[in-house]
């Protein structure tokens, strides 16, 4: 087994929450790349977006992921990590990549702060367009796909643990 697990998916898919539960259950460490970015940049994701745009945020995210040199961790990525071939290749080398698949309707139900959440998208891109665009990327890189639509976070963490 690869020594880490990486969770990918849309904002609101539950990567951070499921990741913390999974890490605790497996006695692994936990890293949220969005938090890493905010610590190392000393800015919120939204501030980075506002100051330098979505492409820069994606570059910053790629740099943070490429620096990861860890073992026995659950890694929760930002939703846009899948845009970086380099970052995803690195994650696939050091971990098993798990896509937390959630329907658009469920994501919409869960997230209400689209404007301030720090989501890396173009100005004119709707959230639906972004969702549709990212689904194929997540599936392309996933070692495992977990349907998260009718499960709570504890169940999802348990299903992931069983699948590895």
JOURDA-V333875 format. One record per residue. N is the residue number from 1. BURIAL is 1 if it has 16 or more other ideal C-beta (glycine too) atoms within 10 Angstrom, else 0. Layout:
n->N burial->BURIAL
n->N burial->BURIAL
//
This chain:
n->1 burial->0
n->2 burial->0
n->3 burial->0
n->4 burial->1
n->5 burial->1
n->6 burial->1
n->7 burial->1
n->8 burial->1
n->9 burial->1
n->10 burial->1
n->11 burial->1
n->12 burial->1
n->13 burial->1
n->14 burial->1
n->15 burial->1
n->16 burial->1
n->17 burial->1
n->18 burial->1
n->19 burial->1
n->20 burial->1
n->21 burial->1
n->22 burial->1
n->23 burial->1
n->24 burial->0
n->25 burial->0
n->26 burial->1
n->27 burial->0
n->28 burial->1
n->29 burial->0
n->30 burial->1
n->31 burial->1
n->32 burial->1
n->33 burial->1
n->34 burial->1
n->35 burial->0
n->36 burial->1
n->37 burial->1
n->38 burial->1
n->39 burial->0
n->40 burial->0
n->41 burial->0
n->42 burial->0
n->43 burial->1
n->44 burial->0
n->45 burial->1
n->46 burial->1
n->47 burial->0
n->48 burial->1
n->49 burial->1
n->50 burial->0
n->51 burial->0
n->52 burial->0
n->53 burial->0
n->54 burial->1
n->55 burial->0
n->56 burial->0
n->57 burial->1
n->58 burial->1
n->59 burial->0
n->60 burial->1
n->61 burial->1
n->62 burial->1
n->63 burial->0
n->64 burial->1
n->65 burial->1
n->66 burial->0
n->67 burial->0
n->68 burial->1
n->69 burial->0
n->70 burial->0
n->71 burial->0
n->72 burial->0
n->73 burial->1
n->74 burial->1
n->75 burial->1
n->76 burial->1
n->77 burial->1
n->78 burial->1
n->79 burial->1
n->80 burial->1
n->81 burial->1
n->82 burial->1
n->83 burial->1
n->84 burial->1
n->85 burial->0
n->86 burial->0
n->87 burial->1
n->88 burial->1
n->89 burial->0
n->90 burial->1
n->91 burial->1
n->92 burial->0
n->93 burial->0
n->94 burial->1
n->95 burial->1
n->96 burial->1
n->97 burial->1
n->98 burial->1
n->99 burial->1
n->100 burial->1
n->101 burial->1
n->102 burial->1
n->103 burial->0
n->104 burial->0
n->105 burial->0
n->106 burial->1
n->107 burial->1
n->108 burial->0
n->109 burial->0
n->110 burial->0
n->111 burial->0
n->112 burial->0
n->113 burial->0
n->114 burial->0
n->115 burial->0
n->116 burial->0
n->117 burial->1
n->118 burial->1
n->119 burial->1
n->120 burial->1
n->121 burial->1
n->122 burial->0
n->123 burial->0
n->124 burial->0
n->125 burial->0
n->126 burial->0
n->127 burial->1
n->128 burial->0
n->129 burial->0
n->130 burial->1
n->131 burial->1
n->132 burial->0
n->133 burial->0
n->134 burial->1
n->135 burial->1
n->136 burial->0
n->137 burial->1
n->138 burial->1
n->139 burial->0
n->140 burial->0
n->141 burial->1
n->142 burial->1
n->143 burial->0
n->144 burial->0
n->145 burial->0
n->146 burial->1
n->147 burial->0
n->148 burial->1
n->149 burial->0
n->150 burial->0
n->151 burial->1
n->152 burial->0
n->153 burial->1
n->154 burial->0
n->155 burial->0
n->156 burial->1
n->157 burial->1
n->158 burial->0
n->159 burial->1
n->160 burial->1
n->161 burial->0
n->162 burial->0
n->163 burial->0
n->164 burial->0
//
